[in-house]
Amino acid sequence: MKFAVLVFPGSNCDIDCYKAVEDTIGQSVDYVWHTATDLSAYDAILVPGGFSYGDYLRCGAIARFAPVMSEVVKAAEQGKFILGICNGFQILTEAGLLPGALRRNNGMKFICAQTQLEVVNNTSAFTGEYNKGEIIDIPIAHGEGNYYCDEETLAQLKKNNQIVFRYAGDTNPNGSIENIAGICNERGNVVGMMPHPERAVDEILGSADGKRMFTSILNAWREQHGAAVNG
């Protein structure tokens, strides 16, 4: 399996994503610059966190027009796995690959903290290694993580099982509607989330709960190609 980690001017979690793939599942991974015009060689695309283009206008609003994003849209249409983390989630919403928007945190402050998440949907390619309702420990680091959508969109997210993660219990750190921390598209091959699983792949980092997102992706890909992961 081959992964692409996109790099925009201002990305700062690209190395974390690269190392997570390399260290947790040992798969081939490349950094891909925002000017790239061909992603056909890749099975999965990671859109990392950071401050793409300085987060001017709105978070992700400029990155959405980068040449590589046309290829990300094509990859999504082809059913390839796409994971947007933090700023990557913001970029995916701006690009129309996921519904809704990310607004300023309720407290108007940047928050960096360990956060408890509830796994709402464990049937996606990204969450198959988790149990439904499981509480996992994944860090956040954002100033604009307040997920919002209108009531009609929220109803569709619920109907189609597109809510992947919620902030657990009363721990909603940013004011997101219905405690939403991560969602997927209707097809289930595109996921966006504000917490950082790539920063939770080893106990030395404070949690290894994010590691299973990467093993889940690999399992899903191998199942598609007729060979499940062993161990």
N, C-alpha and C positions, 0 to 999 in steps of 0.2 A: 504494500500500500504506500502511496506517495502523498505527502502533505505539502501544501504551500502555506507559508506564513506571510501575509501581506505586510508591506512596510510603507507607511506614508510619512511625509515630513511631520515630525512631532510624535510618531509612535514611540512608546517607551515600554511596552510589554511584549514586543516581538521576540526578544531573546528568551523571556520566560516561556512563551509558547513553544518556541523551537526546542528548548531544553526539555520541556515536559514531554513532547513527542519522542525525542531522542532517548530520554532516560526512562520513561515509563513503558513504552511499547516498542522501542528500538526500530522504528520505521524510518524510511527515507523522508527527509524534510529539507525544504529549500526556503530561503528568504526570497520573496518576489516583490520587486519595487513597484510603486504605484503607477508607473508608466507602462507596465507590461500589457501586451495585447493578445496574449495566448496563454490560457490556463489548461489547455487540453491534456497535458501530461499528468495532471493531478487528480486524485480521487477525493481529497478533502481539502477544504480551504479554511484557514483560521484568520479571522479579522480581529487583530489584537486591540488591547486598550492603549490609552495614551491621550494625546491632545492633537489629533490630526489637523494640520494646517493651523495650529494654534487655537483651535476651537472658535475661530472667528465666525461671525454671523450666528450660527448655532452649532452645537456639537455635531460633527458629521456632515454638515450642510455643504461644505466645500469638497470633502473627500468623496462624497457621493458622485461627483462629476469627474473623478480621476479615471483615466483610460481603463485601468484594470477592472473597474466596477462593471463595465459592460460585459466583461468576461465572467465576472461573478454571477451576474444575472443569467447568462447562458448556462453556466455550471448548475445553477439552481434549477433551471428548466430541464436540464438533463438528469436531475435526480442526484447529483453529487452532494456530499455532506459539507455543509457550511456552518461554522460556528463563529458568531460574533460576540466578543467579550467586552463589556464596559463600553468604551468608545466604539468598538466594533458593533455592538448592539445598536448604538445610536446611528451609526453609518447604515446599517441594514434597514432601519426604519426610514431614514431619509431616502434611501434608494427604493423604497416601496416593496422590499422583499419580506418585511414583517409589518403588521399593522401597529398603529399607535405612535406615541412619541415619548421622549424622555425629557422631563422638565427639571427645573432647579429643585434641589432638595427642599423639603418643607422648611427646614431651619435655615436655609440660605447659606449653609456652610459645607465645606468639603468634609466628608466622613471617611476615615480609614479605620476599620475595625473588623474583628472576627464576627461572623454572622451565622446564625442558625437558619438553615433552609429546610423546608418540607418538600420532598419529592412528590409532586402531584401526578405527573405522567411518567411512568417507567416503561412505556411501550415504544418510545422513540429510539432512534439509532444511537442517541447520545446518553440515554439513561437506562439501558437494558440491564446493567449490572447492579442497579439499585432496587430497593423494595418500595412499592407504593406506600406513601405515608412516612417513609424513613426520614429522620432528621439528621442532616449532615452539616458539617462545620466548614464554611467557605468564606474567605475574607472579601470585603468590599473596599473600594477606594474611588470615590466619585463625588462630584459636586452637582451633577445633573443626572440623577438616577431615579427620579420620581416618575414611574411609568404611568401614562395616562392614555385612555381611549374613550370613545363615546359609548353610550349604553348599548347601542346596536352591535358595535364591534365586540364589546365585552360578552354579550350574549352568544355571539358566534364563537368566541374563544372557548367559552364553557361548553357549548354544544359539540364542538369539534375536538375537545380534549387538547386544546392548544396551550393551556397554561402548564408549563413544565415544572417551574419552581415557584414557591411562595416563601416569603419571610415567615418563619415559624412563630406561632403564638402572637404575642404582643410586641414582637421585636422589629416591626416595620421601621427601618431607619430613615426613610426618605419621603414617606407619604404616598407611596405607590398605591394606585387603586387596587382594592382587593388583595393587598399585600403581594402583588405580583413581582417576582424577581427575574423570571425568565419565561419566554414563550417560544412557540415554533410556528411555522407556516402550516397550512392545511395538509400538505403532503407529508410533513414531518421531517424533511431533510434539511431544513434551515432552522437553526436555533439561535436566539439572542438572549443574553443574560447579563445583568450588571455585576454579580459576584465573579470572582476570579478563580476558576478551578485550577488553572495552571500554577497558581501560587499555593496550592494545597495538594501536592503530589508526594509529600514525604513528611513523616512525623517531625523531622528536624525543623520544618517550616511552621509547625503548629498544628497541622492536620494533613492527613493523606486522603481525605475524603474526595478530593477532586480527581484523583488518579483513575477512578472508575469511569469517569467521562471518556477518557482516552481509550481505556480497554473496551468500553462499550462501542465506540466508533469502529475500532479494529474488528471486534466480533461481528458487528453488523455488516461490515464490508466483506469479511471472510465468509459469512453465511450467504451473502449474495453471490460469492464466487465458489461456494461449495466446500469451504474448509473452515470449521470453527476453531477459535483459539483454544489451545490446550493450556491449562494452568492458569 
